[in-house]
Amino acid sequence: MTKQPSDTAPVEVVIITKDHEIRGTVYVSKFTKSNRELTELLNDKERRFLAVTNAEIVPQGGASTPKRYDFLEIHIDSIVIMHPASQTLFKESSKVQEDIAKFRELRNRLSQTKPF
């Protein structure tokens, strides 16, 4: 198992290239605004390749069996689209968990109200 630096957090992503769809995990800075994490990875002038762990590659059209890799590097210029596949995987603090619970409760209440 690879040791992850303490200043990064894993994010499951879907990466689309011209020929493939790739699902895997990338590591983003914990100090970046949550809506800018992936953008900063792609716009880093020092970075030519993006490291992806637990990668699954499927050719566009999905006709063949997915290939799986523990580690994969993708050239930044070959990425057409990259987006989060799910929420961040790291454990949230108790404060974040409370905020999530409050948000879900509010969302449930709002969904039960009648429209104007």
C-alpha positions in Angstrom: 0.0 0.0 0.0 1.3 3.4 -1.0 1.8 6.0 1.8 -0.1 9.2 1.0 1.3 12.6 2.0 -0.6 14.1 4.9 -1.3 17.3 3.0 -3.3 15.5 0.2 -6.7 13.8 0.0 -7.8 11.1 -2.5 -10.6 11.9 -4.9 -12.2 9.4 -7.2 -12.4 10.7 -10.7 -13.5 9.9 -14.2 -11.1 11.0 -16.9 -12.1 11.1 -20.5 -9.4 11.0 -23.3 -9.9 10.8 -27.0 -9.7 7.0 -26.9 -10.5 5.9 -23.3 -12.5 6.4 -20.2 -10.5 6.1 -17.0 -11.8 5.7 -13.5 -9.4 6.0 -10.6 -8.1 8.0 -7.7 -6.0 11.2 -7.8 -4.6 13.1 -4.9 -5.4 16.7 -4.4 -4.1 19.3 -1.9 -6.2 19.6 1.3 -5.4 23.3 1.2 -7.1 24.1 -2.1 -10.7 25.3 -2.3 -12.8 22.3 -2.9 -14.2 23.5 -6.2 -10.7 24.2 -7.6 -8.8 20.9 -6.7 -8.9 19.2 -10.0 -8.4 22.5 -11.9 -5.2 23.1 -10.0 -3.9 19.6 -10.9 -4.5 20.2 -14.6 -3.2 23.7 -14.7 0.1 23.1 -12.7 2.8 24.3 -15.1 5.4 21.9 -13.5 3.2 18.8 -14.1 3.2 16.9 -17.4 1.6 13.8 -16.1 -1.2 13.1 -13.7 -0.8 10.1 -11.4 -3.8 7.9 -11.0 -4.1 5.0 -8.6 -6.6 2.1 -8.7 -7.2 2.9 -12.3 -9.6 1.2 -14.6 -9.3 1.9 -18.4 -12.2 1.2 -20.8 -11.8 2.0 -24.5 -14.4 4.6 -25.8 -17.4 2.6 -26.9 -16.8 0.1 -24.0 -16.6 -2.9 -26.4 -13.7 -4.7 -24.6 -13.0 -5.7 -21.0 -11.6 -3.0 -18.7 -7.9 -3.1 -17.9 -7.0 -2.4 -14.3 -3.7 -0.9 -12.9 -2.6 -0.1 -9.4 -0.8 3.0 -10.7 -1.0 4.8 -14.0 0.3 8.2 -15.3 -1.7 10.1 -17.9 -0.2 12.9 -20.0 -2.0 16.1 -19.1 -2.5 17.1 -22.8 -4.4 13.9 -23.5 -7.2 14.7 -21.0 -10.3 16.0 -22.5 -12.6 15.9 -19.4 -12.0 15.1 -15.8 -14.6 15.2 -13.1 -15.2 13.8 -9.6 -16.8 10.4 -9.6 -17.9 10.6 -6.0 -17.2 12.6 -2.8 -13.7 12.9 -1.4 -12.6 9.6 0.2 -10.8 10.9 3.3 -12.5 10.8 6.7 -14.3 14.1 7.4 -13.8 15.7 10.8 -16.7 15.6 13.2 -17.5 19.2 12.3 -17.8 18.4 8.6 -20.0 15.3 9.4 -22.3 17.6 11.5 -22.5 20.1 8.6 -23.4 17.3 6.2 -26.1 16.0 8.6 -27.5 19.5 9.0 -27.5 20.0 5.2 -29.3 16.6 4.6 -31.9 17.5 7.3 -32.6 20.9 5.7 -32.8 19.3 2.2 -35.3 16.8 3.5 -37.4 19.5 5.1 -37.3 21.6 1.9 -38.3 18.6 -0.2 -41.4 18.1 1.9 -42.6 21.7 1.6 -45.2 22.6 -1.0 -44.1 24.9 -3.9 -45.5 28.4 -4.1 
